[in-house]
Amino acid sequence: MTALATPPVTAVSPARRTGARGRARRILYWIATHAVAVALSLMFLGPLAFVALTALMTDEQALTGDLWPTSWNWGNFGEVFARSHMLTWIGNTFMYAGLATLFMLLSSIPVAYAMARFRFRGRKLAFFAVITMMMLPPQVVAVPVYLIWARFDLTGTLWPLILPMLLGDAFSIFLLRQFLITIPREYTEAARVDGCSDLRTLVSVILPMSRPAIAAVALFQFFYCWNDYYGPLLYAQISEENWTLSLGLASFRALHSVQWNLTMAATILVMAPVIIVFFFAQRVFIEGVTLTGVKG
């Protein structure tokens, strides 16, 4: 009889075993190091995924316990536009957030520059007033301010929320001031030696160096206005053509409370622009927040 041939046993080299153990060790180390971050990411992304999946369900499935759509109903987003004034709300929100951010930058940057660079009597008192305004809730002065705008016949519009930005924003002034005092004075002194005025120094020297801080406060203001519900509810509630997305979404949810797929689709449409803006500006935003310290 002929003996059965046994296949040759391939020996694993010690170097390969060491490399595999090293890769496994690195993977375990990465998991142990980032376990908390991964868990927090899942906690934050879970509700967003639930909203997105529900927005693509049918009416019947949205009211069940199913978490995955049986059919992908992309037409829900078109249904939202057909059943609401979404385009008008988007336009009003962009106007409110865009003009308020622009006016805030035009008024807050010179004030922050003066507080950071100029030496004048009452400088510390002015900075204390800025800090005080940051701590003052807007509801405290809501009634007298509303009466003032009512005398100008501007209630029912968004202008009572936009025009005050021409007087500056306390939080933005504070952040910009904290960044500007970190810029060495040698730059401004060199500009003055070259014959630059204070305005020319601000425009040509300080602003290019302050792009991260300016971007940070601009994004803060834009996001605040985009998500603002209290202000439009107070001033624009009586005029539907001036509603923002926050007011419109609340009204849409009330009208379609049993159609959660349409409500979630409308929610996605409201969140999408903010997510896109932050995605493209996150680097400069994080840099600006990091550089705006608490130096006194």
C-alpha positions, 0 to 999 in steps of 0.5 A, a space after each residue: 500500500 502507498 502511504 498518504 502524503 501529508 501536506 507540508 506544514 508552513 512555519 510562521 516566522 517569529 517576525 510575522 508573529 511579532 508583527 501580528 501581535 504588534 498590530 493587535 496591540 496597537 488596535 487595542 491601544 487605539 480602542 482603549 485611548 478613544 473609547 470615550 470619544 467613540 462612545 460620545 460620538 455614537 451618542 451624538 450621531 445616534 439621534 441624527 441618524 434616527 432623524 435621517 432614517 425616519 425622514 425617509 420612511 412612509 407615514 405608516 412605518 414612521 409610527 412603528 418601532 422600525 428603525 430602518 426604512 422598508 422603502 426610501 421615500 426621498 419624495 418626503 423632502 419635496 412634500 415638505 416644500 409643497 405643504 409649507 412656505 419653506 423657501 420663504 422661511 429659508 430666505 428670511 433666515 438667511 437674511 436675518 443671519 447674514 445681515 445680523 452677522 455683517 452688522 455685528 462685525 462692522 460694529 464689534 471689531 472697532 470697539 474690540 480694537 479700541 478696548 485692546 489697543 487704546 488707553 483712555 479714561 474709563 477703559 476698564 469701566 467700559 470693559 466691565 459694562 461689556 461683561 455685564 451685558 453678557 450676563 444680562 438675559 434678553 428677557 429682562 429688557 424684552 418689554 421696554 425694547 419691544 415698546 420702542 420698536 412698536 413706536 417705530 412700527 417695526 414689529 411684525 418684521 425681523 428688523 428689530 433683531 437685525 438693527 441692534 447688531 449695528 450697536 455691537 454684540 457683547 459676547 463678540 466684543 469680548 472674544 475679539 478683544 481677548 484675541 487682539 490683546 495677544 497681537 504684539 504691539 510692535 506690529 501696530 507701532 511699526 505701522 504708525 512709523 510708516 505713517 498709517 492712521 489708526 483706521 489704516 492700521 486696523 484694516 491693513 495690519 490687525 484684520 488680516 492677523 485676526 481672521 481666525 477670531 473674526 471667523 469664530 465670532 461670525 460663525 457664533 453669530 450666524 449659528 445663533 441667528 439661524 437657531 434663534 426662536 425667541 426673537 422671531 417669536 417675539 417680533 415676527 409671529 404676527 406676520 407669517 411672511 417674515 417667519 424664520 425656519 425656527 418658527 416655521 418648523 414649530 408650526 409645521 410640526 404642529 400641523 403634521 404632528 402625526 406625520 413624523 416622516 415629514 416632520 423629520 424631513 423638515 428638521 433635516 432641511 433646517 439642520 443641513 445648512 448649518 452642518 454644511 457651513 460648519 463642515 467647511 469652516 471647522 478648521 478656522 472656527 476651532 483655531 479662532 476659539 483656541 486663540 481667543 483666550 481669557 487673557 486680561 
